[in-house]
Amino acid sequence: MTTASIQQLLSKMTLQEKIAQLIQLAGPFFKGSNQQGEITGPMAEMPITDEHVLNAGSVLGVSGAAEVISIQKKHLEENRLGIPLLFMADIIHGYKTIFPVPLAIGCSWDLELAQKSAEAAAREAAVSGVHVTFAPMVDLVRDPRWGRVMESTGEDPYLNSCFAQAFVKGFQSTDLSNNPDAVAACVKHFAAYGAVEAGRDYNTVDMSERQLRESYLPAYKAALDAGCEMVMTAFNTVDGIPATGNKELMRSLLREEWGFDGVLISDWGAVKELIPHGVAEDEKEAAKKALLAGVDIEMMTECYVQHLEELIEEGSIKLELLDEAVLRILALKEKLGLFDNPYRSADVEKEKEITGHPDHRRTAREIAAKSCVLLKNENQVLPLKKEQQLALVGPFADSQDLLGPWAGVGDQKEAVSLKEAFEHTSSSFLTAKGCGIQDGTLEQMNEAINAASQADVIIAALGESSSMSGEANNRTNIQLPKVQLEFLKKLAALNKPIITVLFNGRPLDLSGVAEFSDAILEAWYPGSEGGNAVADLLFGHVNPSGKLSMSFPVNVGQVPVYYNHFNTGRPKGAPDAQEHYVSDYMDAPNSPLFPFGYGLSYTAFSYQNLELSTEILDEKSVIEASITVTNTGKEAGEEIVQFYIRDISGETVRPMKELKDFKRISLSPGESAEVQFTITEDQLRYHHQDLSFSSDNGAFELFIGKNSQEVLSRTFTLTKKGGQY
């Protein structure tokens, strides 16, 4: 179907049919759904008629080829103009094969593997009938109390932007129209949802526009630059106005300034939530404000179908605005080929073959191993040795709760537990639970202590259940639950080496963990192959290479703590600072326990000879920065070399460091490599007080190193003609 054909189709649609294209309903509303008849709770109270369902534009949360085909078939039999449905679902970090949560994938710093994981997820979702995934989530995060940090790739705008593009390319491929294995991506949550106050979901966001543009918007823009087809609105306010009704944000910035002409969808219920937010008196006003803001699809509320007709007839909404929204939805359906093949890639037999495919499981295992971060390894207790008697204890010793939230249709029963992986790796280990996630019995504790007392090395598998992370699962106490801390303390009394493996969805306050652990491996929620990946690392079959994409606080009182912070007028440690009247804490350091970019290896890397090709930069030249990295250990390993810049004096205060690039290198023992980075004028630009985007003449400092704190540095000067560029 051509653009002209879509325009012709639009001309045949009644006003009611156009409006219905803008609603998205869950599967149970539709004929052909295997959940039909199960409409309960809030869904049952929605004033949705059979006619609304008959003309609805999209379906939420349905997957599985058989059900998608059934719903689509019934719909097309009764829809007057034969307009197919769009099927959308949350395919966040895998469909059937579950990959590590996005925060973990961020710690891999491996864009190729991230793209490969999205390709596999898209392939499984597409054959199961899904057309659109609500991913990637690119919200920048600085507060680990927020449950949804697991869904982001971390605290840095540049790294998040890189992953945003990798995920979009993986989901959509280079040719969405002609690739049956691709699905359309929907970047979310626009905008700045990661900055919710107090780390509490659905809460207020209030920041300057400069900070919004500087830190929070780049990753959304990167996703759109990669061709992302859809955008989802955020639940939060932006400049005092909820995003879903924010005309300045959605019309002026997203559509006009950025030129986005794809589909904009609300998050679940967000249009109606304009009422409790206090910017709409009733559903009619909510519908008006959402459409004026440019929201094309209303997810799971009925404001549009109940009130748009009246709003158009009375002249409050122009018909042209409705037509624009409908055309965008029809255009996406056409791009996906649904008018020619409404079932697209849904195939019951191929679904059995492709979902959970061994190749996908192998990719899941590889990226899970690269996503784990070795935080501590005193006295080189890792990797484990074959001759050691091991005790594998803790609530995650034999748990398959490794998939995390938003695990598609992944089955925990198909996840490889740590115990199962040990059974294929070690011939000499004892195992016991010790305690549950939140509670335990004396019998469990004693059994585990007995097993640990017989071991040379103790592996304590601890963490958060998947229900303690994700949407609405926010915590003020981000330590491990008390019973697990007590258990670890009792294990420490045995005076044996303890390796703590953490399974969780956020950076934790590791008080009570760090002091009792000789080694700490952060495994996050590692997915379907999690047990195998962790065992690969523990036994040295894979050398850890992950680096944190989000800082770990010393305790929750530091939050938010992040590497790219501003300096103050009274910085701690300044040469002329007074002893007491500086910006610090009385009871904790300013710096995090483990900073952004941090991660250990079983080998060691030294950084030497940081050189610049010149110390003067202008708008037409570049500076080549080079550094020699040497593997000084006894094992081959991969290192992620990180490149940061600081603008020493700007019109507005600039961050202490900003990540500008990174490179992954592989070195054998004793091998050295010269790593080069290119500095250009455009890397030095930022948003000034008037929001213009330019660079300033003056001094800059560059840093290259193994993390955001351990770096070598040199200075250079930008000298442009005319000052600002």
Residue pairs with C-beta under 8 A, 6 or more apart in sequence:
1 9
1 334
1 339
1 340
3 331
5 334
6 327
6 330
6 331
6 334
7 327
9 81
9 83
9 330
10 18
10 323
10 326
10 327
10 330
12 81
13 21
13 81
13 326
15 309
15 312
15 319
15 322
16 51
16 55
16 309
17 55
17 80
17 81
18 322
18 323
18 326
19 304
19 305
19 308
19 309
19 322
20 51
20 52
20 54
20 55
20 56
20 57
20 305
21 55
21 56
21 57
21 83
21 325
21 326
21 329
21 330
22 57
22 296
22 297
22 298
22 304
22 305
22 308
22 322
22 325
22 326
22 329
23 48
23 52
23 56
23 57
23 58
23 297
23 298
23 302
23 304
23 305
24 56
24 57
24 58
24 59
24 60
24 88
24 265
24 297
24 298
24 299
24 300
25 48
25 52
25 53
25 56
25 58
25 59
25 60
25 300
26 43
26 59
26 60
26 61
26 62
26 300
27 33
27 35
27 59
27 60
27 61
27 62
27 67
27 71
28 35
28 36
28 37
28 38
28 39
28 43
29 39
29 43
29 48
29 53
29 56
30 36
30 53
30 56
30 59
30 62
30 71
30 74
30 75
30 85
31 53
31 71
31 74
31 75
31 78
32 67
32 70
32 71
32 72
32 73
32 74
32 75
33 62
33 67
33 70
33 71
34 67
34 70
43 300
46 300
46 301
46 302
47 302
47 306
48 302
48 305
52 302
52 305
54 75
54 78
54 79
55 79
55 80
55 83
56 85
57 83
57 85
57 86
57 297
57 329
58 85
58 86
58 87
58 88
58 132
58 297
58 329
59 71
59 85
59 86
59 87
59 88
60 88
60 89
60 268
60 299
60 300
61 88
61 89
61 90
62 68
62 71
62 87
62 89
62 129
63 87
63 89
63 95
63 125
63 128
63 129
63 130
63 408
63 409
64 128
64 129
64 351
64 409
65 127
65 128
65 129
65 346
65 347
65 348
65 350
65 351
66 348
67 129
68 87
68 128
68 129
68 130
68 343
68 346
69 129
69 343
69 346
69 348
71 85
71 87
72 84
72 85
72 87
72 342
72 343
72 346
75 84
75 85
76 82
76 84
76 342
83 330
83 333
84 333
84 338
84 339
84 342
85 342
86 131
86 132
86 329
86 332
86 333
86 336
86 338
87 129
87 130
87 131
87 132
88 130
88 131
88 132
88 133
88 134
88 186
88 265
89 125
89 130
89 132
89 133
89 134
89 408
90 133
90 134
90 135
90 406
90 408
91 121
91 122
91 125
91 130
91 133
91 134
91 135
91 171
91 183
91 408
92 101
92 102
92 133
92 134
92 135
92 137
92 151
92 406
92 408
93 99
93 100
93 101
93 102
93 105
93 117
93 121
93 135
93 404
93 406
93 407
93 408
93 527
94 117
94 120
94 121
94 124
94 364
94 407
94 408
94 410
94 527
94 528
95 121
95 124
95 125
95 128
95 130
95 355
95 408
95 409
95 410
96 124
96 128
96 355
96 356
96 408
96 409
96 410
96 411
97 120
97 121
97 124
97 355
97 356
97 357
97 360
97 361
97 363
97 364
97 410
97 527
97 528
98 364
98 403
98 404
98 407
98 408
98 410
98 415
98 527
98 528
99 105
99 117
99 120
99 121
99 363
99 364
99 367
99 368
99 527
99 528
100 108
100 364
100 367
100 368
100 371
100 404
100 524
100 525
100 526
100 527
100 530
101 150
101 151
101 404
101 405
101 406
101 505
101 524
101 525
101 527
102 136
102 137
102 150
102 151
102 152
102 153
102 163
103 149
103 150
103 151
103 152
103 153
103 154
103 505
103 506
103 524
103 549
103 550
104 150
104 368
104 371
104 372
104 523
104 524
104 525
104 526
105 113
105 114
105 117
105 153
105 163
105 367
105 371
106 152
106 153
106 154
106 159
106 160
106 163
106 549
106 550
107 154
107 371
107 372
107 373
107 522
107 524
107 546
107 547
107 548
107 549
107 599
108 114
108 367
108 370
108 371
108 545
108 546
109 159
109 546
109 547
109 549
109 640
109 662
109 664
110 367
110 370
110 664
111 162
111 163
111 165
111 166
112 166
113 363
113 366
113 367
113 370
114 163
114 166
114 167
114 170
114 367
115 166
115 167
115 169
115 170
116 170
116 363
116 367
117 170
117 363
117 364
117 367
118 135
118 136
118 166
118 167
118 168
118 169
118 170
118 171
119 170
119 171
119 173
119 181
120 357
120 359
120 360
120 363
120 364
121 133
121 170
121 171
121 408
122 133
122 170
122 171
122 172
122 173
122 181
122 182
122 183
123 181
123 354
123 360
124 354
124 355
124 356
124 357
124 360
124 408
125 133
125 183
125 408
126 180
126 181
126 182
126 183
126 344
126 345
127 181
127 345
127 346
127 347
127 350
127 351
127 354
127 355
128 346
128 351
128 355
128 409
129 343
129 344
129 345
129 346
130 183
131 183
131 184
131 336
131 338
131 344
132 183
132 184
132 185
132 186
132 229
132 230
132 332
133 171
133 183
133 184
133 185
133 186
134 186
134 188
134 232
135 167
135 171
135 185
135 186
135 187
135 188
136 163
136 164
136 167
136 168
136 171
136 185
136 187
136 188
136 223
137 148
137 151
137 152
137 187
137 188
137 189
138 152
138 153
138 160
138 161
138 163
138 164
138 187
138 188
138 219
138 220
138 222
138 223
139 148
139 151
139 152
139 188
139 189
139 192
139 193
139 194
139 195
139 216
139 219
139 234
140 152
140 154
140 155
140 156
140 157
140 160
140 192
140 194
140 195
140 215
140 216
140 219
141 148
141 149
141 152
141 154
141 155
141 194
141 550
142 155
142 194
142 195
142 550
142 559
142 560
142 561
142 562
143 149
143 194
143 195
143 196
143 198
143 199
143 559
143 560
144 199
144 478
144 506
144 507
144 508
144 550
144 553
144 559
145 198
145 199
145 200
145 474
145 475
145 476
145 478
145 506
145 556
145 559
146 194
146 196
146 199
146 200
146 201
146 474
146 506
147 201
147 405
147 468
147 469
147 470
147 471
147 472
147 473
147 474
147 475
147 505
147 506
148 193
148 194
148 201
148 470
148 471
149 194
149 505
149 506
149 507
149 550
150 404
150 405
150 469
150 470
150 505
150 506
150 524
150 525
151 405
151 406
151 470
152 160
152 194
153 159
153 160
153 163
153 164
153 549
154 160
154 548
154 549
154 550
154 596
155 549
155 550
155 551
155 562
155 563
155 564
155 596
156 549
156 563
156 564
156 596
156 659
157 214
157 215
157 216
157 218
157 219
158 218
158 658
158 659
158 660
158 661
159 549
159 659
159 662
160 218
160 219
160 222
161 218
161 219
161 221
161 222
162 222
163 219
164 187
164 219
164 220
164 222
164 223
164 226
165 222
165 223
165 225
165 226
167 185
167 223
168 185
168 187
168 223
168 226
168 227
168 228
169 226
169 227
171 182
171 183
171 184
171 185
172 182
172 183
172 184
172 185
172 227
172 228
172 229
173 179
173 181
173 182
175 182
176 182
176 184
176 227
176 229
176 335
176 336
177 335
177 336
177 337
180 344
180 345
181 345
184 229
184 230
184 332
184 335
184 336
185 223
185 228
185 229
185 230
186 228
186 229
186 230
186 231
186 232
186 263
186 265
187 220
187 223
187 224
187 228
187 230
187 231
187 232
188 231
188 232
188 234
188 267
189 232
189 233
189 234
189 235
189 236
189 243
189 267
190 220
190 231
190 232
190 233
190 234
190 243
190 249
190 250
190 254
191 212
191 216
191 217
191 220
191 234
191 238
191 243
191 249
192 205
192 207
192 212
192 216
192 217
192 234
192 236
192 238
193 205
193 234
193 235
193 236
194 216
195 205
195 207
195 216
195 236
196 202
196 203
196 204
196 205
196 236
197 203
197 204
197 205
197 206
199 474
199 475
199 559
200 474
201 235
201 471
201 472
201 474
202 235
202 236
202 472
203 236
204 236
204 237
205 234
205 236
205 237
205 238
206 237
206 239
206 240
207 216
209 239
209 691
210 652
210 687
210 689
210 691
212 238
213 687
213 691
214 686
214 687
215 564
220 231
221 258
224 231
224 258
224 260
228 262
229 262
229 263
229 332
229 335
230 262
230 263
230 264
230 265
230 332
231 254
231 260
231 262
231 263
231 264
231 265
232 264
232 265
232 266
232 267
233 243
233 244
233 250
233 264
233 265
233 266
233 267
233 270
233 295
234 243
234 244
234 267
234 270
235 242
235 243
235 244
235 267
235 270
235 273
236 242
236 243
237 243
237 277
238 246
238 249
239 246
239 248
239 249
241 248
241 249
241 279
242 270
242 273
242 274
242 277
242 279
243 249
243 250
243 270
244 266
244 267
244 270
244 271
244 273
244 274
244 290
244 293
244 295
245 271
245 274
245 277
245 279
245 280
245 286
245 289
245 290
245 292
245 293
246 293
247 289
247 292
247 293
247 294
249 293
250 264
250 293
250 294
250 295
251 292
251 293
251 294
254 260
254 264
254 294
255 261
255 294
261 328
262 328
262 332
263 296
263 297
263 328
263 329
263 332
264 294
264 295
264 296
264 297
264 328
265 295
265 296
265 297
265 299
266 290
266 295
266 297
266 298
266 299
266 301
267 299
268 299
268 300
269 299
269 300
269 301
270 299
270 301
271 286
271 287
271 290
271 295
271 298
271 299
271 301
271 303
271 304
272 283
272 286
272 301
272 302
272 303
274 280
274 285
274 286
274 289
274 290
275 281
275 282
275 283
275 286
279 289
280 286
280 288
280 289
283 301
283 302
283 303
283 306
283 307
284 303
284 306
284 307
284 310
284 311
286 303
287 298
287 303
287 304
287 306
287 307
287 308
287 311
288 307
288 311
288 316
288 317
290 298
290 303
290 304
291 304
291 308
291 311
291 317
291 321
291 322
291 325
292 317
292 321
294 325
295 325
296 325
296 328
296 329
297 325
297 329
298 304
308 317
308 322
311 317
312 318
312 319
312 322
333 339
336 344
337 344
338 344
355 409
356 414
356 528
361 528
361 529
362 529
364 527
364 528
364 529
364 533
365 529
365 532
365 533
365 536
366 533
368 523
368 526
368 527
368 529
368 530
368 532
368 533
368 534
369 533
369 534
369 536
369 537
369 542
370 545
370 546
371 524
371 526
371 546
372 521
372 522
372 523
372 524
372 526
372 533
372 534
372 537
372 544
372 546
373 521
373 522
373 544
373 546
373 547
373 548
373 598
373 599
374 382
374 519
374 520
374 521
374 522
374 537
374 544
374 546
374 599
374 600
374 601
374 602
375 520
375 521
375 522
375 552
375 594
375 598
375 599
375 600
376 514
376 517
376 518
376 519
376 520
376 600
377 518
377 519
377 600
377 602
378 518
378 519
379 497
379 518
380 602
381 457
381 497
381 499
381 518
381 519
382 499
382 519
382 521
382 537
382 538
382 540
382 602
383 537
383 538
383 539
383 540
383 602
384 390
384 426
384 457
384 499
384 538
384 539
384 540
386 426
386 427
387 428
388 428
388 455
388 456
388 457
389 428
389 429
389 430
389 454
389 455
389 456
389 457
390 422
390 426
390 428
390 429
390 430
390 455
390 456
390 457
390 458
390 459
391 429
391 430
391 431
391 432
391 448
391 451
391 452
391 454
391 455
391 457
391 458
391 459
392 418
392 419
392 422
392 429
392 430
392 431
392 459
392 461
393 431
393 432
393 433
393 434
393 448
393 451
393 452
393 458
393 459
393 460
393 461
393 491
394 433
394 434
394 435
394 448
394 459
394 460
394 461
394 462
394 484
394 487
394 501
395 433
395 434
395 435
395 436
395 437
395 461
395 462
395 463
395 484
396 402
396 418
396 461
396 462
396 463
396 501
396 503
397 417
397 418
397 419
397 431
397 432
397 433
397 434
397 459
397 461
398 417
398 418
398 419
398 420
398 431
398 433
399 417
399 418
399 461
399 503
400 412
400 413
400 415
400 416
400 417
401 412
401 415
401 465
401 466
401 503
402 412
402 415
402 416
402 417
402 503
402 525
402 526
402 527
402 528
402 530
402 531
403 410
403 412
403 415
403 466
403 525
403 527
403 528
404 466
404 469
404 470
404 505
404 524
404 525
404 527
405 466
405 467
405 469
405 470
405 471
405 473
405 505
405 525
406 470
407 466
410 527
410 528
414 528
415 527
415 528
415 529
415 530
415 531
416 528
416 529
416 530
416 531
416 532
417 531
418 459
418 461
418 501
418 530
418 531
418 534
418 535
419 431
419 531
420 531
421 531
421 532
421 534
421 535
422 429
422 431
422 531
422 535
424 532
424 535
425 535
425 539
426 539
429 455
430 451
430 454
430 455
431 451
432 444
432 447
432 448
432 450
432 451
432 452
433 440
433 444
433 447
433 448
434 440
434 444
434 445
434 447
434 448
434 449
434 460
434 487
435 441
435 444
435 445
435 448
435 483
435 484
435 486
435 487
436 444
436 483
437 463
437 464
437 465
437 468
437 481
437 484
438 465
438 481
438 483
439 483
440 483
440 487
445 487
445 490
448 487
448 491
449 490
449 491
449 494
452 458
452 491
452 494
452 496
453 494
455 496
456 496
456 497
457 496
457 497
457 498
457 499
458 491
458 494
458 496
458 497
458 498
458 499
459 499
459 501
459 538
460 487
460 488
460 491
460 498
460 499
460 500
460 501
460 517
461 501
461 503
462 480
462 484
462 487
462 488
462 500
462 501
462 502
462 503
462 513
463 480
463 484
463 502
463 503
463 504
463 523
464 480
464 481
464 503
464 504
464 505
464 506
466 505
466 525
467 473
468 475
468 504
468 505
469 504
469 505
469 506
469 525
470 505
475 506
476 556
477 509
477 556
478 506
478 507
478 508
478 509
478 553
478 556
479 485
479 508
479 509
479 510
479 511
479 512
479 556
480 488
480 508
480 512
480 513
485 512
485 513
488 498
488 500
488 512
488 513
488 516
488 517
489 512
489 516
491 498
491 516
492 498
492 516
497 518
497 519
498 516
498 517
498 518
498 519
499 517
499 518
499 519
499 520
499 521
499 538
500 513
500 516
500 517
500 519
500 520
500 521
501 520
501 521
501 523
501 534
501 538
502 508
502 513
502 520
502 521
502 522
502 523
502 524
503 523
503 524
503 525
503 526
503 530
504 522
504 524
504 525
505 524
505 525
507 548
507 550
507 551
507 552
507 553
508 552
509 553
509 554
509 555
509 556
510 520
510 552
510 593
511 554
511 555
513 520
514 520
514 593
521 534
521 537
521 538
521 544
522 546
522 548
523 530
523 533
523 534
526 533
526 534
533 542
535 541
536 542
537 543
537 544
540 602
540 635
543 601
543 602
543 603
543 635
543 636
543 637
543 638
544 599
544 600
544 601
544 602
545 599
545 601
545 637
545 638
545 639
545 640
545 664
546 599
547 597
547 598
547 599
547 640
547 642
547 707
548 594
548 595
548 596
548 597
548 598
548 599
548 707
549 596
550 562
550 596
551 561
551 562
551 563
551 592
551 594
551 595
551 596
552 592
552 593
552 594
553 559
553 561
553 592
553 593
554 561
554 588
554 589
554 591
554 592
554 593
555 588
557 585
557 587
557 588
558 585
558 588
558 590
558 592
561 591
561 592
562 596
563 592
563 595
563 596
563 597
563 656
563 657
563 708
563 709
564 596
564 655
564 656
564 657
564 658
564 659
564 708
565 655
565 656
566 653
566 654
566 655
566 656
567 653
567 656
568 583
570 577
570 578
570 581
570 582
570 583
571 577
571 582
571 583
572 582
572 583
572 584
572 590
573 582
574 582
583 590
584 590
591 709
595 707
595 708
595 709
596 707
596 708
597 640
597 642
597 659
597 706
597 707
597 708
597 709
598 707
598 708
598 709
599 640
599 707
601 633
601 635
601 637
601 638
601 639
602 633
602 635
602 637
603 631
603 632
603 633
603 634
603 635
603 636
603 637
603 669
604 631
604 632
604 633
605 629
605 630
605 631
605 632
605 633
605 637
605 639
605 667
605 706
606 629
606 630
606 632
607 627
607 628
607 629
607 704
607 705
607 706
607 711
607 712
608 627
608 628
608 630
608 712
609 626
609 627
609 628
610 625
610 626
610 627
610 704
610 712
610 713
610 714
611 625
611 626
611 627
611 714
612 623
612 624
612 625
612 702
612 714
612 716
613 623
613 624
613 625
613 626
614 621
614 623
614 716
615 623
615 714
615 715
615 716
615 717
616 716
616 717
616 719
617 623
617 679
617 680
617 681
617 684
617 716
617 717
617 718
617 719
618 681
618 718
618 719
618 720
618 721
619 681
619 720
619 721
619 725
622 678
622 679
622 680
623 678
623 679
623 716
624 676
624 677
624 678
624 679
625 643
625 676
625 677
625 678
625 679
625 702
625 704
625 714
626 674
626 675
626 676
626 677
627 641
627 674
627 675
627 704
627 712
628 672
628 673
628 674
628 675
629 639
629 641
629 665
629 667
629 672
629 673
629 675
630 667
630 670
630 671
630 672
630 673
631 637
631 639
631 667
631 668
631 669
631 670
631 671
631 672
632 670
633 669
634 669
635 669
636 666
636 667
636 668
636 669
637 666
637 667
638 664
638 665
638 666
638 667
639 664
639 665
639 667
639 706
640 662
640 663
640 664
640 706
641 662
641 663
641 664
641 665
641 675
641 704
641 705
641 706
642 659
642 662
642 704
642 705
642 706
642 707
642 708
642 711
643 659
643 660
643 661
643 662
643 663
643 677
643 702
643 703
643 704
644 657
644 658
644 659
644 660
644 702
644 703
644 704
644 708
644 711
645 657
645 658
645 660
645 679
645 683
645 684
645 700
645 701
645 702
645 703
646 654
646 655
646 656
646 657
646 658
646 700
646 701
646 702
646 703
647 654
647 684
647 686
647 696
647 698
647 700
648 654
648 698
648 699
648 700
648 701
648 715
649 696
649 698
649 699
650 686
650 696
650 698
651 688
651 689
651 696
652 686
652 687
652 688
652 689
654 686
657 703
657 708
659 708
660 677
660 679
660 683
661 677
663 675
663 677
665 673
665 675
667 673
675 704
677 704
679 702
679 716
681 695
681 718
681 720
681 725
682 695
684 695
684 696
684 700
684 718
685 693
685 694
685 695
685 725
686 693
686 694
686 695
687 693
688 694
688 724
692 724
694 724
694 725
695 718
695 720
695 724
695 725
696 718
696 723
696 724
697 717
697 718
697 719
697 720
697 723
697 724
698 717
698 718
699 715
699 716
699 717
700 715
700 716
700 717
700 718
701 713
701 714
701 715
702 713
702 714
702 715
702 716
703 711
703 712
703 713
704 711
704 712
704 713
705 711
705 712
